[in-house]
Amino acid sequence: MDLRGTKPPLWRRLELASDLFLDDLHAVIQTVFGWTDSHLHRFGSGSTYYSQDNEYYLSPFEVEEGETGIPEEQVRLDEVLIEVGDTLFYNYDFGDDWQHTIKLEAVHPRDNAQPVAICTAGRRPGPAEDCGGVSGYELIAAATDPTHADHTDAVAEYARYFGSDADPAHYRPTPFDLDEINTMLADLGNGDTGQSPHKALDELVHAIRTSNGKQRLRRLIGNATLDQPVHVDVDTAAQMVRPYTWLLDRVGTDGIALTGAGYLPPVHVEAATAELGLAQEWIGKGNRENLTLPVLSLRESARKAGLLRKHRGKLLLTARETACVRIPSRCGGISPQPHPPAPPTPARLRPGSSS
């Protein structure tokens, strides 16, 4: 896989499962070149990328925009690369115009135990996003590499074009690290298989539109050791649920009369903003619920959790919450009535369960 126009050539050699779809290949390309999936892309099959005989395959954005063509997620790799020597084109960032040529060099039997994509070799670092295309990449590569033969001239040229205060290191190329690339490719192959026991997390990963974002979230999930017990003491639990206990206490047994539009009155929104420290994380005056999303989200999530309900224009505690023994490690409250507080021993919780 070559990046057109680079001298010496910038390339990556890959071993790919033939049943990959082009949207999967898109994620692979983003990974091996160090792209961040921040721009549009398009695959094409023909004699050249811009030839009249080229058949283009639509990205998800183009499908949403109503473009006519074949969605890339419906095209398998072995439908467009069949015989040795066949080529496929991939263009990323229509401004910088990063044109990749993907050439089928060999066909081998595949071990199903292997990852669906492996990078076996490559040359040169990957270009940074928005660095100005191939010419910008070559200039920045020379300006950021003191060992480059044209380093001094490149630094001067960069300063002449962008100003003496401009730092080419801001667009430093992404180093070619084979081990790091293959670690990320392995994450790609495991991210959307549906094998995770945490279905909601799989759905969240799938909803992210950028491959870079998916990789980061998969890593966070993998590092979270979600299959291990989590020990939460009472003080920590109380701090975690404080916004909810504050809201439930605010509603109280008498409830709160909502505005005609169904929102909390300004006095309660202002109190939530001040007492929960929301002014630091949200702009605005903090007096209208429909313009203060942290307060609106708090109320809506409490309703979805079955703690609050609307009835005849009022916000009320549910029967479940009213009957609940409200201690931090159990029901989210902080004023147990009539029972005494629970002893300060750690609560043992598992993901997806309630204590």
Secondary structure, DSSP 8 states (H G I E B T S, - for coil): -EETT-SS-EEEEEEE-TT-BHHHHHHHHHHHHT--S-S-EEEEESSSTT-TT-EEEE-HHHHHTT--SEEGGG-BHHHH--STT-EEEEEE-TTTTEEEEEE--------TTS-SEEEEEEES-B--TTS-HHHHHHHHHHHT-TTSTTHHHHHHHHHHHH-TT--GGGG--B---HHHHHHHHHHHHHHTSS-SS-HHHHHHHHH---HHHHHHHHHHHHHT-TTS-EEE-HHHHHHHTHHHHHHHHHHTTT-EE--TTS---HHHHHHHHHHTTGGGT--S-S--GGG-HHHHHHHHHHHHTTSEEEETTEEEE-HHHHHS---TTTTS-SS-SSS----S--EEE-TT---
